Amino acid sequence: MTYPAARWTLELVRSLSETYCYVTERSILVSVFTLPAPLTATVAGAAHPTRATFDVVNPATGEIFAAAPDASVADVDAAARVAHDAFPSWRSDPAARRVALHAAADALDAARDEIVPILTAEQGKTLAQSAREVGVAAAYLRYYADMELERQLLRDDADAVVQIVHRPLGPAAIIAPWNFPLIIAVAKIAPALSAGNTVVLKPSPYTPLSSLKVGEVLRGVLPPGVFNVLSGGNEAGAALTAHPLIRKISFTGSTATGKAIAAAAAADLKRTTLELGGNDAAIILDDADPAVVATGIFARAFHNTGQVCVAPKRVYVPEKLRAAVVEAFADLARDARIGDGTDPATQYGPLNNRSQRDRVAELVSDAVSQGATLAAGGSVIEGSGFFYQPTILTDISDGVRIVDEEQFGPALPVIGYRDVEDALARANATHFGLGGSVWGTDPERAAAVVERVEAGMTWVNTHSATTFDQPFAGIKWSGIGIENGRWALEGFTEMQVIHQAR
């Protein structure tokens, strides 16, 4: 079966511009997906058996539909050792790496129709979004296949020649989250491999299957030991981050887990890149058109059912525009089509897991108990699966959990402000600093305001827009290190100064 063709650009989080014309009720279609065969871990370019497995749940049904291999400490050790053994030859031949990465991209594209239903079944997103995710992953491999880290000449005179070269670090641990299992994983894997490192990938236990499938697809495409995939829980993750042969850890996930990984890495002085939580503020200026900004912000806030680290998660609006903006948001929320990702009519799927759905419900309930008004939504959608109504909250302010914390789901608080200084002070009063945006009809004025937003990535009249060559990085508790572009490639290397006296 061929799934809807995905049209992707370099934007990693596509803005949605559809006209929302469906009622907010779950589709009656319930998908039943069964893997044709159990997926296996990949170590040394071959299937790697594990003694135990764990269950994988389809979030659209709430039912177990597959089992994944549960890696033990011994399995992690085996993967780290083969990655270590494969490192010397892989690092020594940049031309072979380039060919291999292009071949890996071609293999992913060719296997798209096999990977797509697996990704939708385990994550919940639509088939079109899953197809796009596979395509972006392949595009990342091609992008980094052709990127080189050239020697930098610092000095060339009668006394000395001084150069800087970038050397790969060694085996790298890639730990990926469940919201974009393949895009985020391959955004790390591609620069790691291009720079000459070898990789052990551990996907989230909520979404292990698509990554395991990628491991199977790339067997025989990449040399044995260069790319290894292990699924498992906390034991496997702890063993991987602490393993003495792992020299770099790249992690995307919660701030709490990122802190734990940083502590584990410190004992061995492993290098880390940590892309952590966000609580992005969108500031609407008083010259904005309520309908226009609501459409733009809603598409980005609710993309992937709100499960985007760099999505708008709180909106600050002038009091004089608040009622109009809230009503525009509420109309979009009421008209959104929620359902199983296999239904072509679905715009937004379920939350990925029960605990995340319950957290969103708890945060909304807490806000209402403290006086917030529900302009739209506010309830779990009854039936099977982890569905929640797109929710708009107003009559709310800072100090309420859903404003101060990252909800990571389909609920958006809209907060009135007095003036721009008030909005900036409240937007910046957070430990997070991933992204932020300012919206208005005067782009120069909006740009001047956005420069004062304390975040690693900021936008004017858009949000979440990023490209392969645009740095992806947070400040404060939102992360350490940079992803995308040349910065990501350099992040998987160490600098060596070569000073040659004449």
Stockholm file with secondary structure:
# STOCKHOLM 1.0

chainA/1-502         MTYPAARWTLELVRSLSETYCYVTERSILVSVFTLPAPLTATVAGAAHPTRATFDVVNPATGEIFAAAPDASVADVDAAARVAHDAFPSWRSDPAARRVALHAAADALDAARDEIVPILTAEQGKTLAQSAREVGVAAAYLRYYADMELERQLLRDDADAVVQIVHRPLGPAAIIAPWNFPLIIAVAKIAPALSAGNTVVLKPSPYTPLSSLKVGEVLRGVLPPGVFNVLSGGNEAGAALTAHPLIRKISFTGSTATGKAIAAAAAADLKRTTLELGGNDAAIILDDADPAVVATGIFARAFHNTGQVCVAPKRVYVPEKLRAAVVEAFADLARDARIGDGTDPATQYGPLNNRSQRDRVAELVSDAVSQGATLAAGGSVIEGSGFFYQPTILTDISDGVRIVDEEQFGPALPVIGYRDVEDALARANATHFGLGGSVWGTDPERAAAVVERVEAGMTWVNTHSATTFDQPFAGIKWSGIGIENGRWALEGFTEMQVIHQAR
#=GR chainA/1-502 SS CCCCCCCCCSCSSCCCCCCCCSCSSCCSCCCCCCCSSCCCEEETTEEECCSEEEEEEETTTTEEEEEEEECCHHHHHHHHHHHHHHHHHHHTCHHHHHHHHHHHHHHHHHTHHHHHHHHHHHHCCCHHHHHHHHHHHHHHHHHHHTCCCCCEEEEESSSEEEEEEEEECSEEEEECCSSSHHHHHHHHHHHHHHTTCEEEEECCTTSCHHHHHHHHHTBTTBCTTTEEECCCCHHHHHHHHHCTTCCEEEEESCHHHHHHHHHHHHTTTCEEEEECCCCEEEEECTTCCHHHHHHHHHHHHSGGGGCCTTSEEEEEEEHHHHHHHHHHHHHHHHHCCBCCTTSTTCSBCCCSSHHHHHHHHHHHHHHHHTTCEEEECCSBCCSSSCCBCCEEEESCCTTSHHHHSCCCSSEEEEEEESSHHHHHHHHHCSSCCSEEEEECSCHHHHHHHHTTSCSSEEEESCCSCCCTTSCBCCCGGGEESCBSHHHHHHHTEEEEEEEEEC
#=GC SS_cons         CCCCCCCCCSCSSCCCCCCCCSCSSCCSCCCCCCCSSCCCEEETTEEECCSEEEEEEETTTTEEEEEEEECCHHHHHHHHHHHHHHHHHHHTCHHHHHHHHHHHHHHHHHTHHHHHHHHHHHHCCCHHHHHHHHHHHHHHHHHHHTCCCCCEEEEESSSEEEEEEEEECSEEEEECCSSSHHHHHHHHHHHHHHTTCEEEEECCTTSCHHHHHHHHHTBTTBCTTTEEECCCCHHHHHHHHHCTTCCEEEEESCHHHHHHHHHHHHTTTCEEEEECCCCEEEEECTTCCHHHHHHHHHHHHSGGGGCCTTSEEEEEEEHHHHHHHHHHHHHHHHHCCBCCTTSTTCSBCCCSSHHHHHHHHHHHHHHHHTTCEEEECCSBCCSSSCCBCCEEEESCCTTSHHHHSCCCSSEEEEEEESSHHHHHHHHHCSSCCSEEEEECSCHHHHHHHHTTSCSSEEEESCCSCCCTTSCBCCCGGGEESCBSHHHHHHHTEEEEEEEEEC
//
